[in-house]
Amino acid sequence: MGRPDLSRRRLLAAAGGLTVAGSFGFAALGTGADALASGADTRVRYWNLFSGGDGYNMIAMLDAFRADNPGIDVKDSTLQWGSPFYTKLAMAAAGNRAPDLGVMHMGRVTGFSPGRLLDPWDMRLLAKYGVREADFTPALWKRGVIDGKLYALPLDIHVQLCFYRKDVLKKAGLLGADGRMVPVTSTDEWFDVLKEAKKATKKGLQTLGVHANDQNFMWWFFVAFYTQLGGTYFNDAATEVTFDTDKATEVLEFLRRHVTDGYSTAGAADGEQFINGAPFTWEGNWSVPVFSGAELDYGATPLPPVFGEQATHAESHSFVLPHQSERGGATNEAAHRLAAYVVQHAQQWAAGGHIPAYTPTLSTAAYKKLSPQNEYASAMDHQATEPKVWFAGSTGILAQRVGPIVVSSTMGSAKPDATARRMKGMLTELLASKNPMDGRTAAQGGAVA
């Protein structure tokens, strides 16, 4: 398909809101006029959203690629995480000023108008550089496939985890012979664990950090436990809402109980409390470098399967090819080569807590030695993800609209059953709405793999 005929206003609204319009600029786009690195004959312009520890790990991986591939000059740009990043990426693709390679959260790919703002991967080139579908978990690979073509090459799986302090749990009698937290298989068992852990917790600290007033975390936790119950959101054709308000109410009551029973304090600095001795906190795996840097004796497991089935919220950083009207040639091949290299050399990336998407990495001796990563790597086999619709994904409209509704229940301003009905109403509204990227509803968007 040709370059999309999209207005700047529609793109800004779709990618994150008009609030970023005033600061929008093309400073990071580059002009291509600057000289290539010494010895290079091809340049790859690469945009990512990795800052902090992730940023350092990505730079190390890019430097390794440069050393192994002196003929390719990688010009990498790190842009602001969240809506500003997606806005700039959309505008660049619409204006034919897109980078050669980019990064996106997997859940955002469907809404980014594949075929219009994203180009499909060339499977022949990926295979040439050692990347094949068989090297990835089937469910994860399928998420990147739209209308039979791969638009997102997975780099990792990042999940929500139950972090626990081994010193506190040992005192409470909650560590098994293997030095890990005792298994939990029901809500009753979970609250029994919290009850015992609370007795061993220092005065002034909460028992569990759940980010009770944070719309993103509350939505992520809801997705995990709702998936454990077998809950769905829409039918396969994305024409009907299948949201189960009874199951949703059960999850909302479970989340709310942490606050009402006094195990979690709304507004607490959850990570800091964990470092200071709180026995549990639910955080993303990106907290691993923080807690390891604090030299804590801790472990991390997927969120407890309190409703019977294993499922923990998961997203994925993935490589994408932003639309270029004349994509091809040496630069396009170099972009495939770079993405394939990083995906296959993700040991450095795993140090940041992420689970490598390239499954051969998981079987290496080096990865198996990583702790606590080796304790939760199985989470990749039971991912709880948002539905595959245009308004889903990290920092997407779904989380922005439904997340605050979940918080209203957790914080006690709305009853769980009423909250579940509000959630279903919002899902119905979103399903009927049109993607500003292409003017099509979820049912019209061709999002089914």
Secondary structure, DSSP 8 states (H G I E B T S, - for coil): -------HHHHHHHHT-GGGGGG---TTT--S-S---TT--EEEEEEE---HHHHHHHHHHHHHHHHH-TTEEEEEEE--TTHHHHHHHHHHHHTT---SEEEEEGGGTGGGTBTTTEE---HHHHHHTT--GGGS-HHHHHHTEETTEE--EE-EEEEEEEEEEHHHHHHTT-B-TTSSB----SHHHHHHHHHHHHHTS-TT--SEE--TT-HHHHHHHHHHHHHHTT--SB-TTS-SB---HHHHHHHHHHHHHHHHTTS--TT--HHHHHHTT-SEEEEEGGGHHHHHHTT--EEEEE---TTSS--EEEE-EEEEEE--TT--HHHHHHHHHHHHHHHHTTHHHHTTT-EESSGGGGGSHHHHT-TTHHHHGGGGGSEE---SSTT-STT-HHHHHHHHHHHHHHTTSS-HHHHHHHHHHHHHHHHHS-BTTTTB-GGGTT---
